[in-house]
Amino acid sequence: MKTKIVYFLGLQLLIFILIFIVYGKINLVTYANMSFYVGGIITFFGMMTYVLSGGFFDFFTESTRKVFTPKHFKKDASEMRLPSEIFSFPHKPIIALGLSSLFCMCIALFVYYS
């Protein structure tokens, strides 16, 4: 639980640093914009690791290797790892971190428009 809080606070610190670098001033709109960008990128990365680790592209990769590999490299191509074996790290904490940033963006937009 402590590591999740530390990652969340580190992400918020990164968002504030990026706000000062890009915009030069801080207000709710700049916070909402930057937290959307950062949270969206992290959530996208987490979703891509989920799709790749789930084996979605394994069939495509295997069939592409069979079709486009020259005959004298068939043994080497069959020994290559599949994408689901390469991306085997946990994706749920990455998605949760990105969604928490997007949730903070929603709160900031709610406060701004109310």
N, C-alpha and C positions, 0 to 999 in steps of 0.2 A: 504494500500500500504506500509505503514511503517513497519508493522509487517512482511510482506513478505520479505522485504529487511533485516530486523533484523534476520529472520530465515535463509536467504541465507548466510549472513555474519557469523552467528554463525556456520553454516554448514561448511563454508570454514575454519573457525578457528579450528573446530574439525578435518577437513582433515589435516591441517598443524600440529596440535598436534600429530595426529596419524602417520604422516610421520616421525616426529622426534622420536617417540617412536619405530616404527618398523624399519625404514631404517637408522636413525641417520644423514642423510644428505638430502638436498632438491635440486631437479632438475626437469626438465620437465617430465622425465620418472616416477620418484617416485610420482609426483603430479598426473600424468595421471593414474597410477596404483591405488593409494589410492582413487581418486575421482571416479574411476570406481567401486571399491568395495563398497564405501559408497553410491554412487548414485544408484547402482544396488540393494543394500539391501533396501534402502528407496523406490525405485520404486516398487520392488517386494512386499513390505509390503502394499503400496498403492493399487497395483493391487489386492492383496488378499482381502483387505477390500472392494474394489469395487465388487468383485465377491461374497463375503459373504453377503454384504449388499443388493445386487441385488436380492437375493432370489434363487440363483442357487442351493444351497444345502438344501433348505427347504423341497422339496418333498422327497429327499433321507433320511433326518433326520426323517421326519414324518413317512415314511413307515418302517424305521428301528425300530423306537420305537414301532410301532404297532406289528411288527413280533416278536421282541426279548424281549419284556417286559412281565413278568409273569402276570397272570390274576389279582392277588390281587394288582398290582401296576399300572393298566391301568389308573385309575383316576389321579394318580400323574404324569404319563407320558404325559397325554393329557394336563396337566396344565403347562408343561415345555415350556420355550420360545424357539422360533426357532432361528437359527443363524442370520437371517436377522434382527431380533429384538434386538439381542445383539450388533451387529456391526452396529450401526446407526450413527456414527460420520462421518463428511465429509471426503471424500477420495480425492477429487480433489486437495486440497493444498499439500497433501503428495506426490501425483504423480507429481505435478508441481515442488516441491522442489527436488525430485529425478532426474527428467529430466533436471532441470537446472544444477545440478552437472554433469550429463552425457554430457550436452552441453559444460560445461567448460572443461571436459576431451577431447572432440572432438577438441576444439580450441587449447588446449595444444598439442595434437598430430599433428594437422595441422601445428603449429609453429615448432614443433620438426622435422617433415619430410620435411619441405620446406626450 
